[in-house]
Amino acid sequence: MTGGPNTIVNLAFRIAQQGMPVRLVTTRPGERIDPAWFWQHVSQLVGGLPRPPGFDAVSAADPARPLPIGRNDVFMATHWTTAQQVKYQLLDMNIKKFIYLIQDFEPGFYCWSNNHALSLETYELDFLAVFNEQLLRDYFAQAAVGRFADPAFVQSSLVFEPAVDRTVFFPAAQARTGRRRLLFYARPSNHRNLFGLGLHALRSIVAHPVFAYGDWEFQAIGSRGSLPDLELGQGRTMRSVPWFDYAGYADLLRSADILLCLMMSPHTSYPVLEMAACGGLVVTNSFACKTPARLQRISANIIAARPTIEGIAAALVDAAMRVADAGYDRAAPLDLPGSWEESMGSVAGKVAQVVSEWGRDALDS
């Protein structure tokens, strides 16, 4: 599972820890939950903590087997499609609002279209917003998206910063020697990851002296094996790397000097943060309130380029020159929580409190 779904599971676990029964519900047709695998995965996500009572995972994807729902249940939408499903289900509920976990500006996933309109509509519904990153909440406020045009509504929302587990993501004990390695977070099917710009930028810099005369290898990660090896020019080939488990992924980041990870979104993207924690340099892109200055406050080892071929190429050359000159601090501090309990423990408590208050209000009315 990738960062977004893992965050959903982690937050649900923390809410269940508050003593509130929680069901994780999949509504995707054809999805099958393997309980043995899933609960082992959850255990790894939460550091081996015991499963709270009343915490379960179920499916609501089969119309022939409808999921029983209590009229006083409260929904937490985790994607615009689930928010649209909740919108109609609320008609039969005693509590007419929901929790909305927002991890990106999802209308930006689409051209101006049905999906763009439907996802944008969800921000006009009646909900308590829970944001994954302050940068993202700031973007919604600045863009006056839906109900976020009201400063009081913005102020009422909850925010947590993503955790980067320092027991997993940490710099290597010794500085790397030998061949240099550049990783490209290459996801052609996720348009906001700007695969095309990144590839063109890489092809434009292999002839630069810092790369042409240096012993560099180029590797593509994140595509789950769907990307073939690609020629970059100047006799250089970018090799596709297979999908690793969590510990293996962290080891790969530690073995690299530069990560190119682009995100045409106000969210940073988890690999950016994890690479910075592993002691490498990260080249990403700016976007709206996700400015170079704000990214530098997270880590001095994050280089934010303008989202153009030339801007990304210049940032990659800058990073390679810093590597060649050992001109950066591999142990630079990362201004983020070091555990998910630190990250979202208080937010989970507040969500549980709000849900309890909604339930009492519904009983009183």
Buried (B, 14 or more C-beta within 10 A) or exposed (E): EEBBEBBBBBBBBBBBBBEBEBBBBBEEEEEEEEEEEBBEBBBEBBEEBEBBEEBEBEBBBEEEEEEEBEEEBBBBBBBBBBBBBBBEEBEEBBBEBBBBBBBBBBBBBBEEEEBBEBBBBBBEBEBBBBBBBBBBBBBBBEBEBBBBBEEEBBEEBBBBBBBBBEEBBBBBEEEBEEEBBBBBBBBBEBBBBBBEBBBBBBBBBBEBEBBEEBEBBBBBBBBEEEBEEBEBEEEBEBEBBEEEEBEEBBBBBBBBBBBBBBBBBBBBBBBBBBBBBBBBBBBBBBBEBBEBEBBBEBBBBBBBBBBEBEBBBBBBBBBBBBBBEEEBEBEBEBEBBBBBBEBBBEBBBBBBEBBBEBBEEBEEE
